[in-house]
Amino acid sequence: MDLGTAIKDQRKNRGLTQQEFAASCDITQTYLSQIENNQKEPNLSTLKVISEKLDLPLPFLFFLSLSEDDVKTEKREAYKMISPSVKAFVDEFFKVSEK
C-alpha cells in the first residue's frame, strides 16, 4: 500500500502545491511531505480531512494506494480485472473540472 503516492498524485492532479494543500488541510507542509513520502502515517482524522479536501471518498483513496502485492494471492486475478476500471472511474467521476 502506497498511500503517500496516492495522495501526492491526487494533489498534483488538482494542480495544488504541497504548501497550498497542507494549508487547506490545516497541517504543515513538512508533515504533508512526510505523508507523501511514506515517512509518516497520518491518523484517520487527518486522512478524512485529506480525502475531503481532495473531494475523493476515503475508500477510493485507499483503493488507489493498493498494489497487486497488497491483495491476497487468491484474489489477485479479480483485482487485476477490476483495478483498471475502478481507477478509470475515479479519474473520470472525480475529475477536477476545467476552470
Contact map, one row per residue, 1 for C-alpha under 8 A:
111000000000000000000000000000000000000000000000000000000000000011100100000000000000000000000000000
111111000000000000000000000000000000010000000000000000000000000011100000000000000000000000000000000
111111100000000000000000000000000001010000000000000000000000110111000000000000000000000000000000000
011111110000000000000000000000000011110000000000000000000000000010000000000000000000000000000000000
011111111000000000000000000000000001110000000000000000000000000010000000000000000000000000000000000
011111111100000000000000000000000001000000000000000000000000100110000000000000000000000000000000000
001111111110000000000000000000000001000000000000010000000000100000000000000000000000000000000000000
000111111111000000000000000000000001000000000000000000000000000000000000000000000000000000000000000
000011111111100000000000000000000000000000000000000000000000000000000000000000000000000000000000000
000001111111110000000000000000000000000000000000000001000000000000000000000000000000000000000000000
000000111111111111001000000000000000000000000000000001000000000000000000000000000000000000000000000
000000011111111110000000000000000000000000000000000000000000000000000000000000000000000000000000000
000000001111111100000000000000000000000000000000000000000000000000000000000000000000000000000001000
000000000111111100000000000000000000000000000000000001000000000000000000000000000000000000000001000
000000000011111110000000000000000000000000000000000000000000000000000000000000000000000000000000000
000000000011111111011000000000000000000000000000000000000000000000000000000000000000000000000000000
000000000011001111111000000000000000000000000000000000000000000000000000000000000000000000000000000
000000000010000111111100000010011000000000000000000000000000000000000000000000000000000000000000000
000000000000000011111110000110000000000000000000000000000000000000000000000000000000000000000000000
000000000000000111111111000000000000000000000000000000000000000000000000000000000000000000000000000
000000000010000111111111100000000000000000000000000000000000000000000000000000000000000000000000000
000000000000000001111111111110010000000000000000000000000000000000000000000000000000000000000000000
000000000000000000111111111110000000000000000000000000000000000000000000000000000000000000000000000
000000000000000000011111111000000000000000000000000010000000000000000000000000000000000000000000000
000000000000000000001111111000000000000000000100110010000000000000000000000000000000000000000000000
000000000000000000000111111100000000000000000000000000000000000000000000000000000000000000000000000
000000000000000000000111111110110000000000000000000000000000000000000000000000000000000000000000000
000000000000000000100110011111110000000000000000000000000000000000000000000000000000000000000000000
000000000000000001100110001111111000000000000000000000000000000000000000000000000000000000000000000
000000000000000000000000000111111100000000000000000000000000000000000000000000000000000000000000000
000000000000000000000000001111111110000100000000000000000000000000000000000000000000000000000000000
000000000000000001000100001111111111000000000000000000000000000000000000000000000000000000000000000
000000000000000001000000000011111111100000000000000000000000000000000000000000000000000000000000000
000000000000000000000000000001111111111100000000000000000000000000000000000000000000000000000000000
000100000000000000000000000000111111111111000000000000000000000000000000000000000000000000000000000
001111110000000000000000000000011111111000000000000000000000000000000000000000000000000000000000000
000110000000000000000000000000001111111100000000000000000000000000000000000000000000000000000000000
011110000000000000000000000000000111111110000000000000000000000000000000000000000000000000000000000
000000000000000000000000000000000111111110000000000000000000000000000000000000000000000000000000000
000000000000000000000000000000100110111111000000000000000000000000000000000000000000000000000000000
000000000000000000000000000000000010011111100000000000000000000000000000000000000000000000000000000
000000000000000000000000000000000010000111110110000000000000000000000000000000000000000000000000000
000000000000000000000000000000000000000011111110000000000000000000000000000000000000000000000000000
000000000000000000000000000000000000000001111111000000000000000000000000000000000000000000000000000
000000000000000000000000000000000000000000111111100000000000000000000000000000000000000000000000000
000000000000000000000000100000000000000001111111110000000000000000000000000000000000000000000000000
000000000000000000000000000000000000000001111111111000000100000000000000000000000000000000000000000
000000000000000000000000000000000000000000011111111100000100000000000000000000000000000000000000000
000000000000000000000000100000000000000000001111111110000000000000000000000000000000000000000000000
000000100000000000000000100000000000000000000111111111000000000000000000000000000000000000000000000
000000000000000000000000000000000000000000000011111111111100100000000000000000000000000000000000000
000000000000000000000000000000000000000000000001111111111100000000000000000000000000000000000000000
000000000000000000000001100000000000000000000000111111110000000000000000000000000000000000000000000
000000000110010000000000000000000000000000000000011111110000000000000000000000000000000000000000000
000000000000000000000000000000000000000000000000001111111000000000000000000000000000000000000100000
000000000000000000000000000000000000000000000000001111111101100000000000000000000000000000000100000
000000000000000000000000000000000000000000000000001100111111100000000000000000000000000000000000000
000000000000000000000000000000000000000000000011001100011111110000000000000000000000000000000000000
000000000000000000000000000000000000000000000000000000001111111000000000000000000000000000000000000
000000000000000000000000000000000000000000000000000000011111111100000000000000000000000001000000000
001001100000000000000000000000000000000000000000001000011111111110000000000000000000000000000000000
001000000000000000000000000000000000000000000000000000000111111111000000000000000000000000000000000
000000000000000000000000000000000000000000000000000000000011111111000000000000000000000000000000000
001001000000000000000000000000000000000000000000000000000001111111000000000000000000001000000000000
111111000000000000000000000000000000000000000000000000000000111111100000000000000000000000000000000
111000000000000000000000000000000000000000000000000000000000011111111110000000000000000000000000000
110000000000000000000000000000000000000000000000000000000000000011111110000000000000000000000000000
000000000000000000000000000000000000000000000000000000000000000001111110000100110000000000000000000
000000000000000000000000000000000000000000000000000000000000000001111111000000000000000000000000000
100000000000000000000000000000000000000000000000000000000000000001111111000000000000000000000000000
000000000000000000000000000000000000000000000000000000000000000001111111101100100000000000000000000
000000000000000000000000000000000000000000000000000000000000000000001111111100000000000000000000000
000000000000000000000000000000000000000000000000000000000000000000000011111100000000000000000000000
000000000000000000000000000000000000000000000000000000000000000000000001111110000000000000000000000
000000000000000000000000000000000000000000000000000000000000000000000011111111100000000000000000000
000000000000000000000000000000000000000000000000000000000000000000010011111111110000000000000000000
000000000000000000000000000000000000000000000000000000000000000000000000011111111000000000000000000
000000000000000000000000000000000000000000000000000000000000000000000000001111111100000000000000000
000000000000000000000000000000000000000000000000000000000000000000010010001111111110000000000000000
000000000000000000000000000000000000000000000000000000000000000000010000000111111111000000000000000
000000000000000000000000000000000000000000000000000000000000000000000000000011111111100000000000000
000000000000000000000000000000000000000000000000000000000000000000000000000001111111110000000000000
000000000000000000000000000000000000000000000000000000000000000000000000000000111111111000000000000
000000000000000000000000000000000000000000000000000000000000000000000000000000011111111100000000000
000000000000000000000000000000000000000000000000000000000000000000000000000000001111111110000000000
000000000000000000000000000000000000000000000000000000000000000000000000000000000111111111000000000
000000000000000000000000000000000000000000000000000000000000000100000000000000000011111111100000000
000000000000000000000000000000000000000000000000000000000000000000000000000000000001111111110000000
000000000000000000000000000000000000000000000000000000000000000000000000000000000000111111111100000
000000000000000000000000000000000000000000000000000000000001000000000000000000000000011111111110000
000000000000000000000000000000000000000000000000000000000000000000000000000000000000001111111110000
000000000000000000000000000000000000000000000000000000000000000000000000000000000000000111111110000
000000000000000000000000000000000000000000000000000000000000000000000000000000000000000011111110000
000000000000000000000000000000000000000000000000000000110000000000000000000000000000000011111111000
000000000000000000000000000000000000000000000000000000000000000000000000000000000000000001111111100
000000000000110000000000000000000000000000000000000000000000000000000000000000000000000000000111110
000000000000000000000000000000000000000000000000000000000000000000000000000000000000000000000011111
000000000000000000000000000000000000000000000000000000000000000000000000000000000000000000000001111
000000000000000000000000000000000000000000000000000000000000000000000000000000000000000000000000111
